[in-house]
Amino acid sequence: MVRKKKLSPSGAKDEDGNYHNVHLNLHEDELAVAGMDIGDEVFVRVRDGKIIIQSADEDELDHEF
């Protein structure tokens, strides 16, 4: 499944009017494909131009992406 998403600004602006946080909305059907549900805890990693979201319920963290 591939859907184009936008990283939406989030949180307070700094003194210069810039945001430093974003949020990403995922639909429940996207979460279901990943074996996740709303409210689950996740690990988020940024590596080599990619954002990787992995379930925190895994017994072992997968490092091979």
Secondary structure, 3 states (H helix, E strand, C coil): CCCCCCCEEECCCCCCCCCCEEECCCCHHHHHHCCCCCCCCEEEEEECCEEEEEECCCCCCCCCC
